[in-house]
Amino acid sequence: MKKDILGLNIDDVTMEEALQIALSFTESDSAKTVYTPNAEIAMAALRDSEFLEILNRGDLVIPDGAGVVLASKIINNPLKQKVAGFDLASAMLKNPEFYDKTFFFFGAKPGVAEKAVEKTKAVNPHLKVAGVQHGYFKEEETQEIIDRINLLKPDVLFVGLGAPRQEKWIHAHKDRLKVKLIMGVGGTIDGLAGEVKRAPAFFIDHHLEWLYRLIKQPKRFIRMLNIPAFLWEAVKYRGKTR
Ligand code: UDP
């Protein structure tokens, strides 16, 4: 069930439910989309109506960060839990119900997707990867990339080009892609490759993953101001509806 969080429609699902929905998508006839907004991305969507509409048309839209869940509580429309895109993608790559599915990794710097595949295969030797493609391509190479994906016909296409580029790319091309499920995965390919370390448990348990990211990637500071901005929108909304 979708919940309206400040104009952004987010599925109120647990991790297990999200995984089952993703599995059902891999049996569908047309390409289903999965998006994973965190508070930073959600705020960017409130400022970019095209991006907001694309997210709202997503078939499965999960709350990627503690900030989105907190905002949902502030406005009295609580979401059950945070469902991190990285965790959902990882679960799909390891879950036995996905052993017969094929994956394609599209995004990250040259060589990184190959490393991500190698590391994931070391954990799950059943993993079937149809192909990889780095994310630093020229606009005019797009058709070639689509043709290659369509030749390989993976069940699941992970697109990690960063938000909102990946969502806009997915939306623009999904009807031409011969895949079942397309998911915008942000930095997941980097994470799987070990290029970007996931926050230690302490940070995750205390809802401080954003702080860890800020320490590790200070260049993100400006973008991360979107997180308090989104929470502030929630506070203002609550004030109006009281
Ligand atoms: N990226 C890419 N092509 C580009 C710009 C970025 O493939 O032109 C990749 C980048 O290497 C990284 C991912 O997109 O793997 C973005 O990660 P980030 O954590 O910034 O994702 P976001 O939070 O924006 O979803």
Residues whose N, C-alpha, C, O or C-beta is under 5 A from the ligand:
A	BS01	UDP	G107 A108 K109 G135 Y136 G160 L161 G162 A163 G186 G187 D190
